[in-house]
Amino acid sequence: MTTDAQEIIDIDSDGSDCNEEDSEFNTFESSATYHKDSRSNFFTRLSNTVRDDEEAPDKIWVHSVDWQIKENKALHHTDQYDNKRLILRRGMEFTIKLKFDKEFNEAKHCVTFNFYIGDKPSISKGTLQTLHKSEKLKNSEWGYKINKIEGDEVSLSLITSHSTPVGYYKVLIESSCAVEDRPGSPNITKITCPEEIFVLFNAWCPEDAVYLEDEAQRQEYVMNDTGSIWVGTHRDHEPILWNFGQYEVCVLECAVYLLTNANMAVSAQADPVKLCRALSALVNSNDDNGILWGRWTETYPANSTEPTEWVGSVEILRQYLLNEEPVRYGQCWVFSGVLTTLLRCLGIPARSVTNFESGHDVDCSFSIDCHYDVEGNPVDELDDSIWNFHVWNEAWFKRPDLPPGYDGWQAVDATPQEASESVMRCGPCPVVAIKQGDVYLPYDTGFLFAEVNGDRVWWKVEKDGTMAMEWVDRNCVGKKISTKAVGSEEREDITHLYKHEEGSVEEEKVMARVGQFSSRKELIPRSVTRDVDVEIGQETAVMGGEISIPIKLLNTSTKASRTVSLSVHVKCGAYTGRTDCKQPLLKTLTNVLELSTGESDTVTVSIPPEEYLKKLRAGSVLRMFLQLSVQETKQVYAAQETFLVKKHSGVQILCTKTTVKQYEEFDVTCTYTNSSDSKLTRSYFYLEGPGIRRSKKLYCGTIQPGATIERKLTLSAYRVGERVLFVKFCNSKLSNAIDKIKIVVEEADGTEVIS
């Protein structure tokens, strides 16, 4: 074992060191432990309110309000939120108790509640709600009813409307001694509660726009605070473990901060369509000082976090809320993870979705242009891009702004790619509209359609700069569209939700309809034929070993032999489909093959480790360009494939206990074995988990080849239930070295906790 001195730090807002006591729990409101006899903690105390003529017999005063926080949060599925305030889901009843300064007489006394949100609450805008007593409650409107009267204590049930704006509400309670009294009467007393309540969307309410019928899906897409995001290639993919952490104290506060600065009417916060569109812009920093800077480079500035180092959304949102400036840096899966967190936090069912071989259409042609020169070399600087994977989000809600048939999953993307109505945002767009080719519908349906079903158009560039279209690949974009399966760690393939089967009659009809809206519909033909088939083998490339890529050619002609000229070029590239134009080729291969009728032959591209090891960074891939021409028929074929070079994970986390008490300390041990042939420097373990106190960095020093590093840490958990702790080993040469453990946290003895 390596015995370097252990260094443990908390993650401060800028990634620098900070003291243990300078924690999130001293900055934001956090969960706390309340003893059973601390009755005052369950009540809004109103005794400090200035009251004239306090003993007047014709007035009645509210002395305190018991919001019954623990019971109501359990009923509304919000008991996991690390927030002492009452958090409700709209359209559901909740109960409170009022204590008055004298015995309450229902025939003589009257109570009115006023709930208001925003700086300028208005009844006409739906941001001021006045509740009068009702005999029966209905979730289409705010209201209350009296359940029980016991002297000076009154038990009531209240309900919010299923279409009310989400956010923090202030509460004003009016009480009077005569039912016929009106506002302005001297017998009316008014008390403003010092606490605010938060109202969320409600996936359990059939009338709410975000209603999701299946309970297992609600648990996965609303309640689950951890998950997986798929990355890699359509040939070789793997999950990134992600801490969504939507219950952490900073997340709800960050959501409120974003909504406050969203340049959106408060009344619009009732509409998941408008709210999702606003958040897709606010998660990136391009237009509005949003949460994350995007950066796609090989190197990163000091005092910043590379995208591959994050293991969850919580630390990102905490830094953003503390500094009120964008966090550095994110890429598509990070943007998606943060948006999933915010949507689930606000009650909207959401999931991260990965599209392998994702097209990037820049001119509304629904095609992606690629170029090569007369010798078959790729001309990178002219190309559009096809990302080997791209991650966006889906959110579940109704679309009353569209014709019937477009409710359900809506694609929304926070990664800054192309401006939508002059702002870097994308969606929400009905997934069914993408499948049907309804590219004229809002929002950004055409762009999303091209990402999953665009055509790759290959152009040959002559020496004088002129170009000719040589090949159109109809089936290379949009593969193995993936998300985490409900209730398991497995990958669910949802490609069928986005597109019809390649080559089917339904797909041809969709493509014909979409072609009518293309900016270049007269230029790109729908029919291109060839009689030499190409099959590129799927080989798993492991870092440090020789990479072999077999290319099989088959003459499908039944009439004649074929003479095939083959050109292959391999370069290092990024997952965004871009390669470094200035970087030399890793491998070049040319060959001429004679294939008789029905004959096949295989050419293998081999790359020894010494040719690529020093050129690959974390997240880098090998990108192969292939071009062939048939001498007899002048047919041309071109293709591009991406290969992931897998690295050994080598990271492990162990815990001394599998079950702990709330706030009880427990020890974890993190280990990493360097299986590479080179030493690793500037490495550290990064730990984060929902309900676990603060993220940690454990620096490791230098790790020699074959050596194992070990770091130990003492932690505690503050939220009851099954908790997940993630540990990631971070180094510029590695991308997904991550492990996790599950710990069951039991409620501490002799206490009741309001989370």
C-alpha positions in Angstrom: 0.0 0.0 0.0 1.2 3.5 -0.7 1.7 5.4 2.5 1.6 9.1 1.5 0.3 11.4 4.1 -3.5 11.6 3.8 -5.1 15.0 3.0 -8.8 15.5 3.5 -10.6 18.7 2.4 -14.2 19.8 2.1 -15.2 21.2 -1.3 -15.6 25.0 -1.0 -17.4 27.1 -3.6 -14.4 27.6 -5.8 -12.9 24.1 -5.3 -10.4 25.4 -2.6 -9.9 24.1 0.9 -12.3 25.0 3.7 -12.7 24.2 7.3 -15.0 21.4 8.5 -17.2 23.7 10.4 -17.6 26.0 7.4 -20.2 23.6 6.0 -23.4 23.7 4.0 -25.3 23.3 7.3 -24.0 26.6 8.5 -24.9 28.4 5.2 -28.3 27.1 4.3 -31.3 25.9 6.3 -30.7 22.2 7.0 -32.4 19.3 8.7 -32.2 19.3 12.5 -33.1 17.1 15.4 -36.1 18.1 17.5 -36.9 16.5 20.9 -40.5 15.4 21.4 -41.1 17.9 24.2 -39.9 20.9 22.1 -43.5 21.7 21.1 -42.6 25.2 20.0 -40.7 23.9 17.0 -43.9 22.5 15.5 -45.8 25.8 15.8 -45.7 29.1 14.2 -45.6 31.4 17.2 -47.5 34.6 16.7 -47.3 36.1 20.2 -44.7 38.7 19.1 -47.2 40.4 16.8 -48.2 44.0 17.8 -51.8 43.9 18.9 -53.8 47.0 20.0 -56.7 46.5 22.5 -55.5 42.9 23.1 -58.2 42.0 25.6 -61.1 43.5 23.5 -64.0 41.0 23.7 -65.1 41.7 20.1 -61.7 40.4 18.6 -60.2 37.0 18.3 -56.6 36.4 17.7 -54.7 33.5 16.2 -52.1 32.6 18.9 -50.2 29.9 17.0 -50.3 27.7 13.9 -49.3 24.0 14.0 -48.5 23.2 10.4 -48.2 19.5 11.3 -45.1 19.4 9.2 -44.0 15.8 9.8 -47.5 14.3 9.1 -48.2 16.5 6.0 -44.8 16.0 4.4 -45.2 12.2 4.8 -48.7 12.4 3.2 -47.3 14.6 0.3 -44.2 12.5 -0.3 -41.9 15.3 0.7 -40.6 14.0 3.9 -37.2 13.4 2.3 -36.6 17.1 1.7 -33.9 18.5 3.9 -35.9 21.6 4.7 -37.7 22.6 7.9 -40.5 24.4 6.0 -43.7 22.7 5.0 -43.5 21.4 1.5 -46.7 20.4 -0.3 -47.7 18.9 -3.7 -50.4 20.9 -5.3 -54.0 19.6 -5.5 -53.7 17.6 -2.2 -55.3 18.2 1.2 -53.2 18.9 4.2 -54.1 19.5 7.9 -53.2 22.3 10.3 -54.2 23.3 13.8 -55.0 26.9 14.9 -54.8 28.0 18.5 -56.7 31.1 19.4 -56.5 33.5 22.4 -60.0 32.4 23.4 -62.5 29.7 22.8 -63.5 29.4 19.1 -67.2 29.5 18.3 -67.9 28.5 14.7 -71.2 30.3 14.7 -69.6 33.6 15.8 -66.1 33.5 14.6 -64.7 33.4 11.1 -61.2 32.6 9.7 -59.9 33.5 6.2 -56.5 32.4 4.8 -54.6 34.4 2.2 -51.8 32.6 0.3 -49.7 34.7 -1.9 -46.6 34.3 -4.1 -44.3 36.8 -5.8 -43.7 40.5 -5.2 -47.0 41.7 -6.7 -49.6 39.1 -5.8 -52.9 39.4 -7.7 -56.1 37.4 -7.7 -56.5 37.9 -11.4 -53.0 36.4 -12.0 -53.6 33.5 -9.7 -50.8 34.6 -7.4 -53.1 35.6 -4.5 -55.5 33.0 -3.1 -58.1 33.8 -0.5 -59.6 30.8 1.3 -63.0 30.8 2.8 -64.7 28.0 4.7 -66.2 25.2 2.6 -68.2 22.1 3.5 -66.4 20.0 0.8 -62.9 20.5 -0.7 -62.1 20.0 -4.4 -58.6 20.2 -5.9 -59.7 22.5 -8.7 -59.5 25.5 -6.3 -58.0 26.5 -3.0 -60.2 26.1 0.1 -60.4 24.9 3.7 -62.9 23.2 6.0 -63.1 22.8 9.8 -62.6 19.2 11.0 -62.8 19.6 14.8 -63.1 22.3 17.5 -61.7 21.8 21.0 -62.0 25.0 23.0 -59.4 27.4 21.7 -57.9 24.8 19.2 -59.3 24.2 15.8 -58.3 21.4 13.4 -58.7 22.2 9.7 -58.1 20.6 6.3 -56.8 22.9 3.5 -56.2 22.2 -0.2 -54.3 23.9 -3.0 -55.4 24.0 -6.6 -53.9 21.4 -9.0 -53.0 24.2 -11.3 -51.5 26.8 -8.9 -48.0 28.2 -9.5 -45.2 26.3 -7.8 -42.9 28.1 -5.4 -42.8 29.7 -1.9 -46.1 31.1 -0.5 -46.5 33.6 2.3 -49.5 33.2 4.5 -51.8 35.9 6.0 -54.5 34.7 8.4 -57.5 36.9 9.1 -59.9 36.2 12.0 -63.0 38.0 13.1 -65.9 37.8 15.6 -68.8 38.2 13.1 -69.4 36.4 9.9 -70.9 39.5 8.3 -67.7 41.5 8.9 -65.9 42.7 5.8 -62.3 43.7 5.1 -61.7 47.0 6.9 -63.9 46.2 9.8 -62.3 47.0 13.2 -63.2 43.5 14.4 -60.9 41.8 11.8 -57.4 40.8 13.0 -54.6 40.0 10.6 -51.6 37.8 11.3 -48.7 37.2 8.9 -47.0 33.8 9.4 -43.2 34.2 9.5 -42.7 30.9 7.7 -43.3 30.3 4.1 -44.7 27.0 2.6 -43.5 25.6 -0.7 -45.9 24.1 -3.3 -44.6 21.6 -5.9 -46.1 19.9 -8.9 -47.9 16.7 -8.1 -47.4 13.5 -10.1 -49.9 11.8 -7.8 -52.8 14.1 -8.6 -54.8 13.0 -11.7 -55.8 16.6 -12.6 -52.2 17.9 -12.4 -50.5 18.4 -15.7 -47.6 16.2 -14.6 -49.7 13.3 -13.4 -48.0 10.0 -13.9 -50.3 7.0 -13.3 -47.8 4.2 -12.6 -46.5 4.2 -9.0 -43.2 2.5 -9.9 -42.5 5.2 -12.5 -43.3 7.9 -9.9 -40.8 6.4 -7.5 -38.2 6.3 -10.3 -38.8 9.6 -12.0 -39.8 11.8 -9.1 -38.5 10.2 -5.9 -35.3 8.4 -6.8 -32.3 10.7 -5.9 -29.6 8.6 -7.5 -29.3 7.0 -10.9 -27.2 6.3 -14.0 -26.5 8.2 -17.2 -25.2 6.2 -20.2 -22.0 7.2 -22.1 -19.6 5.7 -24.6 -20.5 4.5 -28.1 -23.4 2.5 -29.5 -20.9 -0.4 -29.8 -19.5 -0.1 -26.3 -21.3 1.8 -23.6 -21.5 2.0 -19.8 -23.3 3.9 -17.1 -22.0 6.9 -15.2 -23.4 6.7 -11.6 -25.0 10.1 -10.7 -26.1 11.7 -7.4 -29.2 13.7 -8.4 -29.7 14.7 -4.7 -33.0 16.6 -5.2 -33.7 16.6 -1.5 -30.6 18.4 -0.4 -31.1 21.7 1.2 -29.3 23.8 -1.4 -31.3 22.3 -4.4 -34.7 23.6 -3.5 -33.2 27.0 -2.6 -31.3 27.0 -6.0 -34.6 26.2 -7.8 -36.2 29.2 -6.1 -33.3 31.4 -7.0 -33.5 30.4 -10.6 -37.2 30.9 -10.8 -36.8 34.3 -9.3 -34.3 35.3 -11.9 -35.9 33.5 -14.9 -37.5 36.6 -16.4 -40.7 34.7 -16.3 -44.1 35.8 -14.8 -44.8 34.2 -11.5 -48.1 32.9 -12.9 -46.1 31.0 -15.5 -44.7 28.8 -12.8 -47.9 26.9 -12.9 -47.1 25.6 -16.4 -44.5 22.8 -16.7 -44.1 23.7 -20.4 -42.9 27.3 -19.7 -41.0 26.2 -16.6 -39.0 23.5 -18.4 -38.2 25.8 -21.3 -36.9 28.4 -18.8 -34.8 25.9 -16.9 -33.2 24.5 -20.1 -31.8 28.0 -20.6 -30.9 28.6 -17.0 -28.9 25.4 -16.5 -26.3 26.7 -19.0 -24.5 30.0 -18.6 -24.6 31.3 -22.1 -27.3 34.0 -21.9 -28.4 34.5 -18.3 -25.5 33.8 -15.9 -26.9 30.3 -15.5 -25.5 27.4 -13.5 -22.8 25.8 -15.7 -20.2 26.9 -18.1 -19.8 24.4 -20.9 -16.3 23.6 -22.1 -15.1 21.0 -24.6 -11.2 21.1 -24.6 -8.4 18.9 -23.8 -7.0 21.1 -20.9 -8.8 23.0 -18.2 -7.8 26.1 -16.1 -6.6 25.7 -12.5 -9.2 26.0 -9.8 -11.9 24.5 -12.0 -13.5 21.1 -12.1 -13.3 19.1 -15.3 -16.6 17.7 -16.5 -15.5 14.1 -16.0 -14.8 14.8 -12.3 -18.4 15.4 -11.2 -20.4 12.6 -9.6 -23.6 14.5 -9.0 -25.6 17.7 -9.2 -25.5 18.8 -5.5 -22.0 20.2 -5.3 -22.6 22.1 -8.5 -25.8 23.7 -7.3 -24.3 24.5 -3.9 -21.4 26.3 -5.5 -23.7 28.2 -7.8 -26.0 29.3 -5.0 -23.1 30.4 -2.8 -21.2 32.4 -5.5 -24.2 33.4 -7.7 -22.0 32.9 -10.7 -21.6 30.0 -13.2 -19.7 26.9 -12.1 -16.8 25.6 -14.2 -17.3 23.2 -16.1 -19.9 20.9 -17.6 -20.6 18.8 -20.7 -23.8 17.2 -21.9 -24.3 14.5 -19.2 -23.5 17.1 -16.5 -26.1 19.5 -17.9 -28.6 16.7 -18.1 -27.9 15.5 -14.6 -28.4 19.0 -13.1 -31.7 19.5 -15.1 -33.0 16.1 -13.9 -32.3 17.2 -10.3 -34.1 20.5 -10.6 -37.1 19.0 -12.4 -37.5 16.2 -9.8 -37.0 18.7 -7.0 -39.9 20.7 -8.3 -42.1 17.6 -8.7 -41.9 17.1 -12.5 -41.2 13.5 -13.5 -37.9 13.5 -15.3 -35.1 11.3 -16.6 -31.8 11.6 -18.4 -31.7 10.1 -21.9 -28.6 9.2 -24.0 -28.7 9.2 -27.8 -25.8 7.4 -29.4 -24.6 8.6 -32.8 -26.3 11.9 -32.2 -26.5 14.3 -35.1 -26.0 18.1 -34.9 -28.0 19.8 -37.7 -27.0 23.5 -38.1 -29.1 24.6 -41.1 -32.5 22.9 -40.7 -31.8 20.5 -43.6 -32.2 17.4 -41.3 -28.8 16.2 -42.6 -25.3 16.2 -41.3 -22.5 17.0 -43.8 -19.1 15.2 -43.8 -16.3 15.8 -46.2 -13.2 14.0 -47.5 -10.6 15.0 -50.1 -9.5 13.2 -53.3 -7.2 10.9 -51.3 -9.9 9.9 -48.8 -8.5 12.1 -46.0 -11.2 13.6 -43.7 -11.6 17.4 -44.1 -12.6 18.0 -40.4 -12.9 21.8 -40.6 -15.8 21.6 -43.0 -17.8 18.9 -41.2 -21.0 19.0 -39.1 -20.7 16.8 -36.1 -22.2 13.5 -35.0 -21.6 13.0 -31.3 -20.8 9.4 -30.3 -23.3 10.2 -27.5 -25.3 13.1 -26.4 -27.5 13.3 -23.3 -30.6 15.3 -22.9 -33.7 15.1 -20.7 -37.3 14.0 -20.8 -40.0 15.4 -18.6 -43.5 14.1 -18.3 -46.5 16.4 -18.6 -49.5 17.4 -20.7 -49.3 19.8 -23.7 -52.5 21.8 -23.7 -50.7 24.3 -26.0 -50.7 21.7 -28.8 -53.4 19.6 -30.5 -54.5 16.4 -28.8 -52.0 13.5 -28.9 -48.8 15.1 -27.7 -49.0 14.6 -24.0 -46.4 12.4 -22.2 -42.6 12.5 -22.4 -41.2 15.8 -23.6 -37.6 16.1 -24.8 -35.7 19.1 -23.3 -32.0 19.9 -23.5 -29.9 22.2 -21.4 -26.6 21.7 -23.3 -25.8 24.9 -25.3 -25.8 23.8 -28.9 -27.9 26.0 -31.1 -30.0 29.1 -30.1 -33.7 28.7 -29.9 -35.5 32.0 -30.3 -32.2 33.7 -29.7 -31.5 31.9 -26.4 -29.4 28.7 -25.8 -32.1 26.3 -24.9 -34.0 23.4 -26.5 -37.5 22.1 -26.0 -39.7 21.0 -24.5 -40.7 18.9 -27.6 -43.1 15.9 -27.6 -41.2 12.7 -28.1 -44.2 11.4 -30.2 -43.8 14.5 -32.5 -40.2 13.5 -33.1 -41.2 10.0 -34.0 -44.0 11.2 -36.3 -41.8 13.8 -38.0 -44.0 16.7 -37.0 -41.0 19.0 -37.2 -43.1 22.2 -37.4 -44.4 21.8 -33.8 -42.8 23.7 -30.9 -40.3 23.6 -29.4 -37.3 22.7 -31.6 -38.8 19.5 -32.9 -36.8 19.8 -36.2 -33.5 20.0 -34.4 -34.3 17.1 -32.1 -35.5 15.0 -35.1 -32.2 15.5 -36.9 -30.4 14.3 -33.7 -32.1 10.9 -33.9 -33.0 10.5 -37.5 -30.9 12.8 -39.7 -29.0 11.7 -42.8 -25.3 11.7 -43.0 -24.3 13.3 -46.4 -20.7 12.7 -47.6 -19.1 15.2 -49.9 -15.9 14.8 -52.0 -13.8 18.0 -52.0 -11.7 18.5 -55.1 -8.3 20.3 -55.0 -9.8 23.5 -56.3 -12.4 23.5 -53.4 -15.4 22.3 -55.5 -17.6 19.6 -54.0 -19.8 16.8 -55.1 -22.2 14.7 -53.0 -21.0 11.1 -53.2 -22.9 9.1 -50.6 -25.9 9.4 -48.2 -26.1 7.2 -45.1 -29.7 6.9 -44.0 -29.1 4.6 -41.0 -26.1 5.9 -39.0 -27.8 8.5 -36.7 -29.8 7.8 -33.6 -28.8 4.4 -32.1 -29.6 2.7 -28.8 -31.4 5.6 -27.2 -31.0 4.8 -23.5 -32.2 5.6 -20.0 -32.1 3.9 -16.7 -34.8 1.2 -16.3 -37.5 1.7 -13.7 -36.6 0.0 -10.4 -33.3 -1.5 -11.6 -29.8 -0.5 -12.5 -30.2 -1.8 -16.1 -30.3 0.1 -19.3 -33.7 0.6 -21.0 -33.6 1.0 -24.8 -36.3 3.6 -25.8 -35.2 4.0 -29.4 -38.7 2.9 -30.5 -40.2 6.0 -28.8 -38.2 8.3 -31.1 -38.2 6.6 -34.4 -39.7 3.8 -36.5 -37.6 0.8 -37.4 -35.0 1.7 -40.0 -36.1 0.8 -43.5 -39.8 0.2 -42.5 -42.7 1.6 -44.5 -43.6 3.9 -41.5 -40.1 5.3 -41.5 -40.1 6.1 -45.2 -43.4 7.9 -44.8 -42.0 10.0 -42.0 -38.8 10.8 -43.9 -40.8 11.8 -46.9 -42.9 14.2 -44.8 -39.9 15.7 -43.0 -38.1 16.2 -46.4 -40.8 18.7 -47.4 -39.5 21.0 -44.6 -35.8 20.6 -45.4 -33.8 23.7 -46.3 -32.1 21.5 -49.0 -34.8 19.1 -50.1 -33.9 19.5 -53.8 -30.3 18.7 -53.3 -30.3 15.4 -51.3 -31.7 12.4 -53.0 -33.7 9.8 -51.1 -32.4 6.8 -53.0 -28.7 5.7 -53.1 -27.7 2.1 -54.1 -24.5 0.0 -53.9 -23.6 -3.7 -54.4 -20.6 -3.9 -52.1 -21.5 -4.2 -48.5 -19.2 -3.1 -45.6 -19.2 -4.5 -42.1 -17.0 -2.9 -39.5 -16.3 -5.4 -36.7 -17.0 -4.6 -33.0 -13.8 -5.1 -31.0 -13.4 -4.1 -27.4 -10.3 -2.0 -27.2 -8.5 -2.0 -23.8 -6.0 0.7 -22.8 -2.5 -0.6 -23.1 -3.3 -3.3 -25.6 -3.2 -3.5 -29.4 -6.3 -2.2 -31.1 -7.6 -4.3 -34.0 -10.5 -3.2 -36.2 -11.7 -5.8 -38.8 -13.4 -4.4 -42.0 -15.3 -7.0 -44.0 -16.2 -6.3 -47.6 -18.8 -8.4 -49.5 -19.6 -8.3 -53.2 -23.4 -8.7 -53.3 -23.6 -8.5 -57.1 -24.9 -11.6 -58.8 -23.5 -10.7 -62.2 -19.9 -9.6 -62.0 -16.7 -9.2 -59.9 -15.8 -5.9 -58.3 -12.6 -4.1 -57.9 -12.7 -2.1 -54.7 -10.4 0.7 -53.6 -10.3 1.1 -49.8 -9.0 4.1 -47.8 -9.0 4.1 -44.0 -7.8 6.9 -41.6 -7.8 6.8 -37.8 -7.5 9.9 -35.5 -8.1 10.7 -31.8 -11.2 12.7 -31.2 -13.7 13.9 -28.7 -17.1 12.4 -28.0 -18.7 15.4 -29.7 -17.6 14.1 -33.1 -14.8 16.6 -33.5 -11.2 15.7 -34.2 -8.1 17.9 -33.9 -7.4 19.2 -37.4 -3.8 19.8 -36.5 -3.2 16.4 -34.9 -1.5 13.8 -37.2 -3.3 10.6 -38.2 -2.8 7.6 -35.9 -3.1 5.2 -38.8 -3.6 5.3 -42.5 -4.3 2.3 -44.7 -5.1 1.9 -48.4 -5.8 -1.3 -50.3 -7.3 -2.6 -53.5 -9.3 -5.8 -53.4 -10.7 -8.0 -56.1 -14.0 -9.6 -55.1 -15.7 -12.1 -57.3 -19.5 -12.6 -57.3 -20.6 -13.3 -53.7 -17.0 -13.2 -52.4 -16.0 -11.5 -49.2 -12.6 -10.4 -47.8 -11.5 -8.8 -44.5 -9.0 -6.0 -44.0 -7.8 -5.5 -40.4 -6.6 -2.1 -39.1 -4.1 -2.6 -36.2 -2.9 0.1 -33.9 -0.2 -0.9 -31.3 -0.3 0.9 -27.9 2.8 3.0 -28.5 1.0 4.8 -31.3 -1.9 6.0 -29.2 -1.2 5.9 -25.5 0.3 9.4 -25.2 -2.4 10.9 -27.4 -5.5 9.7 -25.5 -6.9 11.7 -22.6 -9.9 11.0 -20.3 -13.0 10.9 -22.6 -11.0 10.7 -25.8 -12.0 8.1 -28.5 -10.6 6.7 -31.7 -12.5 7.9 -34.8 -12.1 5.9 -38.0 -13.0 7.3 -41.4 -13.6 4.8 -44.2 -14.0 5.5 -48.0 -14.3 3.1 -50.8 -15.0 3.2 -54.5 -16.0 0.5 -57.0 -14.1 0.7 -60.3 -16.7 -1.0 -62.5 -19.8 0.9 -61.3 -18.2 4.1 -60.0 -20.2 3.5 -56.8 -18.9 5.3 -53.7 -19.3 4.5 -50.0 -18.2 6.3 -46.9 -18.5 5.7 -43.2 -17.3 6.9 -39.9 -17.0 4.8 -36.7 -16.1 5.6 -33.2 -14.2 3.2 -30.8 -13.9 3.6 -27.1 -10.6 2.6 -25.5 -11.6 1.2 -22.2 -9.6 1.8 -19.1 -9.5 -0.4 -15.9 -11.6 1.1 -13.2 -9.6 -0.1 -10.2 -11.5 1.9 -7.7 -13.3 0.4 -4.7 -15.1 1.8 -1.6 -15.6 -0.2 1.6 -17.6 0.6 4.7 -17.2 -0.7 8.3 -21.0 -0.8 8.7 -24.0 -1.5 6.4 -26.5 -0.1 8.9 -25.9 3.1 11.0 -27.9 5.4 13.2 -28.7 8.9 12.1 -25.8 11.2 12.8 -23.7 8.2 13.9 -20.1 8.3 12.6 -18.9 5.5 10.4 -15.7 4.8 8.5 -15.2 4.2 4.8 -12.0 3.1 3.0 -11.3 4.1 -0.6 -8.7 2.2 -2.7 -7.4 2.5 -6.2 -5.0 0.2 -8.0 -2.9 1.7 -10.9 -3.0 -1.0 -13.5 -1.4 1.2 -16.2 2.3 1.3 -17.2 2.7 5.0 -16.2 2.6 6.8 -12.9 -0.5 8.9 -12.0 -0.1 12.3 -10.5 -2.5 15.0 -9.3 -5.1 12.4 -8.4 -7.8 12.4 -5.7 -10.9 10.5 -4.5 -14.1 12.5 -4.7 -17.0 11.4 -2.4 -20.6 12.5 -2.5 -23.9 11.0 -1.5 -27.5 12.2 -0.8 -28.1 12.6 2.9 -24.3 12.4 3.6 -22.6 15.4 5.1 -20.8 17.4 2.5 -18.7 16.3 -0.4 -15.1 15.4 0.2 -11.8 15.4 -1.7 -9.1 13.0 -0.6 -5.8 13.7 -2.3 -3.6 10.8 -3.2 -0.2 12.1 -4.3 1.8 10.1 -6.9 0.7 6.5 -7.6 3.4 4.3 -9.3 2.5 1.6 -11.9 1.1 -1.4 -10.1 0.7 0.4 -6.8 -2.5 0.6 -4.7 -3.4 3.8 -2.8 -5.8 3.7 0.2 -7.6 6.6 2.0 -9.8 6.4 5.0 -12.5 8.8 6.0 -15.1 9.2 8.8 -18.6 10.3 7.7 -22.1 10.6 9.1 -25.6 10.5 7.5 -28.4 12.8 8.5 -31.3 11.4 6.4 -33.1 8.2 7.3 -33.5 5.4 4.7 -31.2 3.7 2.2 -28.4 6.0 1.3 -25.9 5.7 -1.5 -22.3 7.0 -1.2 -20.4 7.5 -4.5 -16.6 7.6 -4.7 -14.8 8.6 -7.9 -11.1 8.4 -8.6 -10.2 11.5 -10.6 -7.2 11.8 -12.9 -6.7 13.4 -16.3 -6.0 10.0 -17.8 -9.2 8.3 -16.5 -12.9 9.1 -17.1 -15.2 6.7 -15.3 -13.4 5.2 -12.3 -16.3 5.1 -9.9 -17.8 2.9 -7.3 -20.7 3.1 -4.8 -22.0 1.5 -1.6 -25.4 1.5 0.0 -25.9 2.2 3.7 -29.2 1.9 5.7 -29.6 4.8 8.0 -32.0 4.3 10.9 -33.7 7.1 12.9 -31.8 8.2 15.9 -33.2 7.0 19.3 -35.4 9.4 21.3 -35.8 12.0 18.6 -38.2 13.0 16.0 -36.8 14.6 12.9 -38.3 17.2 10.6 -36.4 16.9 7.3 
